[in-house]
Amino acid sequence: MKVRPGVPATLARARRLVQTARMKTFLLIPGLLVMLALSACGFHLRGGLALPSDIGAVRVVSSNPNSALVYALEQSLRRAGADMAAGGNDDVAALTVVGERWGDTPISVDQFGRAQEFTLRYAVIFRFEDADGEVLVPQQAIELSRDYISVPTASSGTEGEREILSRELQKEMTASILRRIGTVLKAPRAVAP
Protein backbone atom coordinates (compact mmCIF):
# COMPACT_ATOMS: atom_id res chain seq x y z
CA MET A 1 0.00 0.00 0.00
CA LYS A 2 1.38 3.31 -1.06
CA VAL A 3 0.93 6.38 1.20
CA ARG A 4 0.34 9.65 -0.50
CA PRO A 5 2.70 12.45 0.54
CA GLY A 6 0.05 14.81 2.08
CA VAL A 7 -1.92 12.19 4.05
CA PRO A 8 0.17 12.08 7.29
CA ALA A 9 0.06 15.89 7.58
CA THR A 10 -3.70 15.85 7.02
CA LEU A 11 -4.15 13.16 9.69
CA ALA A 12 -2.03 15.17 12.14
CA ARG A 13 -4.17 18.27 11.52
CA ALA A 14 -7.33 16.25 12.04
CA ARG A 15 -5.98 14.86 15.33
CA ARG A 16 -5.11 18.39 16.52
CA LEU A 17 -8.62 19.58 15.65
CA VAL A 18 -10.13 16.73 17.64
CA GLN A 19 -7.84 17.48 20.59
CA THR A 20 -8.71 21.19 20.40
CA ALA A 21 -12.42 20.37 20.37
CA ARG A 22 -11.93 18.10 23.41
CA MET A 23 -10.00 20.82 25.24
CA LYS A 24 -12.71 23.38 24.51
CA THR A 25 -15.34 20.99 25.81
CA PHE A 26 -13.19 20.27 28.86
CA LEU A 27 -12.91 24.03 29.58
CA LEU A 28 -16.57 24.70 28.81
CA ILE A 29 -17.90 22.26 31.41
CA PRO A 30 -16.33 24.00 34.47
CA GLY A 31 -17.51 27.36 33.14
CA LEU A 32 -21.06 26.08 32.86
CA LEU A 33 -20.88 24.59 36.36
CA VAL A 34 -19.75 27.94 37.80
CA MET A 35 -22.59 29.76 36.02
CA LEU A 36 -25.08 27.19 37.29
CA ALA A 37 -23.80 27.55 40.86
CA LEU A 38 -24.01 31.35 40.74
CA SER A 39 -27.53 31.32 39.39
CA ALA A 40 -28.61 28.93 42.14
CA CYS A 41 -27.09 30.89 45.03
CA GLY A 42 -29.84 33.52 45.05
CA PHE A 43 -27.65 36.47 44.10
CA HIS A 44 -29.54 39.39 42.61
CA LEU A 45 -28.86 43.08 42.18
CA ARG A 46 -30.21 45.42 44.80
CA GLY A 47 -33.06 47.49 43.43
CA GLY A 48 -33.59 51.17 44.05
CA LEU A 49 -35.64 52.65 46.84
CA ALA A 50 -39.37 52.15 46.39
CA LEU A 51 -41.44 54.09 48.89
CA PRO A 52 -44.75 52.57 50.00
CA SER A 53 -47.84 54.45 48.93
CA ASP A 54 -49.00 55.06 52.53
CA ILE A 55 -46.01 57.35 53.23
CA GLY A 56 -47.53 60.17 51.20
CA ALA A 57 -45.64 63.38 50.58
CA VAL A 58 -42.10 63.75 51.90
CA ARG A 59 -40.14 66.84 52.87
CA VAL A 60 -36.36 67.06 53.39
CA VAL A 61 -35.64 69.33 56.36
CA SER A 62 -32.21 70.75 57.11
CA SER A 63 -30.65 73.73 58.83
CA ASN A 64 -28.86 74.31 55.51
CA PRO A 65 -31.55 73.98 52.81
CA ASN A 66 -29.04 74.89 50.06
CA SER A 67 -26.81 71.91 50.84
CA ALA A 68 -25.84 69.63 47.97
CA LEU A 69 -26.89 66.67 50.13
CA VAL A 70 -30.42 68.07 50.58
CA TYR A 71 -30.74 68.58 46.84
CA ALA A 72 -29.45 65.05 46.11
CA LEU A 73 -31.85 63.54 48.66
CA GLU A 74 -34.80 65.41 47.16
CA GLN A 75 -33.90 64.24 43.66
CA SER A 76 -33.45 60.63 44.79
CA LEU A 77 -36.73 60.62 46.70
CA ARG A 78 -38.49 62.05 43.65
CA ARG A 79 -37.03 59.23 41.52
CA ALA A 80 -38.25 56.74 44.13
CA GLY A 81 -41.80 57.96 43.61
CA ALA A 82 -42.19 60.35 46.53
CA ASP A 83 -44.28 63.48 46.27
CA MET A 84 -42.10 66.31 47.49
CA ALA A 85 -43.91 68.67 49.87
CA ALA A 86 -43.40 72.40 50.28
CA GLY A 87 -41.54 73.67 53.34
CA GLY A 88 -44.50 74.90 55.44
CA ASN A 89 -46.70 71.80 55.31
CA ASP A 90 -46.71 69.91 58.65
CA ASP A 91 -48.73 66.80 57.75
CA VAL A 92 -46.06 65.14 55.60
CA ALA A 93 -43.29 62.65 56.23
CA ALA A 94 -40.01 64.36 57.04
CA LEU A 95 -36.44 63.31 56.37
CA THR A 96 -34.54 65.55 58.76
CA VAL A 97 -30.83 66.13 58.23
CA VAL A 98 -29.85 67.09 61.79
CA GLY A 99 -26.20 67.75 61.03
CA GLU A 100 -23.65 67.49 58.29
CA ARG A 101 -19.90 67.83 58.84
CA TRP A 102 -16.77 67.68 56.66
CA GLY A 103 -13.24 67.24 57.95
CA ASP A 104 -9.69 66.75 56.69
CA THR A 105 -7.27 64.86 58.91
CA PRO A 106 -3.59 64.61 58.00
CA ILE A 107 -2.34 61.01 58.12
CA SER A 108 1.26 61.41 56.94
CA VAL A 109 3.88 64.14 56.85
CA ASP A 110 7.12 64.65 54.95
CA GLN A 111 10.59 65.25 56.44
CA PHE A 112 9.77 68.98 56.84
CA GLY A 113 6.58 68.35 58.84
CA ARG A 114 4.20 69.24 55.98
CA ALA A 115 1.11 67.08 55.61
CA GLN A 116 1.12 65.02 52.43
CA GLU A 117 -1.70 62.53 52.84
CA PHE A 118 -5.15 63.30 54.22
CA THR A 119 -8.34 61.53 55.14
CA LEU A 120 -11.47 63.33 53.97
CA ARG A 121 -14.35 62.55 56.34
CA TYR A 122 -18.04 63.21 55.81
CA ALA A 123 -20.56 62.62 58.60
CA VAL A 124 -24.33 63.11 58.53
CA ILE A 125 -26.89 62.71 61.31
CA PHE A 126 -30.49 62.15 60.16
CA ARG A 127 -33.90 60.75 61.11
CA PHE A 128 -37.09 59.92 59.20
CA GLU A 129 -40.61 60.45 60.53
CA ASP A 130 -43.97 59.77 58.96
CA ALA A 131 -46.79 62.34 58.68
CA ASP A 132 -48.13 61.43 62.15
CA GLY A 133 -44.77 62.19 63.76
CA GLU A 134 -43.96 58.51 64.35
CA VAL A 135 -40.22 57.93 64.07
CA LEU A 136 -39.64 55.35 61.34
CA VAL A 137 -35.84 55.64 61.26
CA PRO A 138 -34.44 56.85 64.59
CA GLN A 139 -31.74 59.48 64.66
CA GLN A 140 -28.46 57.96 63.54
CA ALA A 141 -25.12 58.95 62.07
CA ILE A 142 -23.34 57.78 58.96
CA GLU A 143 -19.66 58.55 58.46
CA LEU A 144 -17.75 58.00 55.24
CA SER A 145 -14.09 58.66 54.55
CA ARG A 146 -11.58 58.60 51.70
CA ASP A 147 -7.81 59.07 51.64
CA TYR A 148 -6.04 61.35 49.19
CA ILE A 149 -2.53 62.66 48.59
CA SER A 150 -1.66 66.34 48.53
CA VAL A 151 2.03 66.95 47.81
CA PRO A 152 2.92 70.39 49.26
CA THR A 153 5.49 71.22 46.57
CA ALA A 154 3.23 70.30 43.64
CA SER A 155 -0.22 71.39 44.70
CA SER A 156 -1.73 71.64 41.22
CA GLY A 157 -4.59 69.19 40.94
CA THR A 158 -4.99 68.43 44.65
CA GLU A 159 -8.04 70.67 45.05
CA GLY A 160 -9.55 68.98 42.01
CA GLU A 161 -8.98 65.59 43.59
CA ARG A 162 -10.56 66.75 46.85
CA GLU A 163 -13.59 68.13 45.01
CA ILE A 164 -14.04 64.88 43.09
CA LEU A 165 -13.85 62.92 46.36
CA SER A 166 -16.36 65.32 47.95
CA ARG A 167 -18.89 64.75 45.17
CA GLU A 168 -18.31 60.99 45.36
CA LEU A 169 -18.85 60.99 49.13
CA GLN A 170 -22.07 63.01 48.74
CA LYS A 171 -23.41 60.45 46.26
CA GLU A 172 -22.47 57.59 48.57
CA MET A 173 -24.02 59.38 51.55
CA THR A 174 -27.29 59.88 49.65
CA ALA A 175 -27.35 56.20 48.70
CA SER A 176 -26.54 55.12 52.28
CA ILE A 177 -29.33 57.22 53.78
CA LEU A 178 -31.87 55.96 51.24
CA ARG A 179 -30.77 52.34 51.79
CA ARG A 180 -31.35 52.68 55.52
CA ILE A 181 -34.76 54.23 54.96
CA GLY A 182 -35.62 51.54 52.39
CA THR A 183 -34.61 48.75 54.77
CA VAL A 184 -36.86 50.10 57.52
CA LEU A 185 -39.79 50.68 55.17
CA LYS A 186 -39.55 47.17 53.70
CA ALA A 187 -39.62 45.53 57.14
CA PRO A 188 -43.10 44.58 58.37
CA ARG A 189 -44.42 47.02 60.98
CA ALA A 190 -45.77 45.77 64.27
CA VAL A 191 -49.45 46.58 64.70
CA ALA A 192 -50.42 47.96 68.11
CA PRO A 193 -53.20 45.96 69.84
Phi, psi and omega in degrees: 000132184257130181266130177288151186297326184271353186292313181300321179294321178295319178296320180296319177296319179296318178297319179296321178296319179294317179296320178296317179297320178294319180295318178298318178296319180297323179280333181288324183297311178298324178298317178294323178295320178296316179298319178296318180295319180292324180288336181270350185279350178092008179293134174208154180290145178285131179279173178284176179289130175236110181283140176292154184291337182282355177289321181079211181284151182234145176232138174263121183249133178207154175289339176241086184293345180266011180293146177295328178295317179299315179298316180295321178294318178299316180296317181293321177294322177299316178295332179280356177103010180279144170274125182272127183267156176287163186298326188273352184282126184264343184262048178228160174292147185229126170262108185259121173269101185289317181204154182215126185221137176250150175202144174248128178238123177290137180241350174207151180231158177271186184293344179263004179084011179270136180292134180243330183234137184231158169248122176267121182246143179223119182236138179226136173249131183213167172208160181227125181236149176276182185295334180276358181090002178287131182282114178273317175240111182295162182301129181209163182243144173235132177234130177238152179211153177218146177262145175212159182254135177227097181284123184297330183277338180231077187273003178290127178098343183288323176294324176297320179295319179295319179295319178297315178296324178297314179296320179296317179295324177295319177297315180295323179295316178301313180296321180295316179297315181293325176296318179294319177295315180299321179296317180292319183289333178282335180290142179293136180273143176282134181267129180289139180287000000 
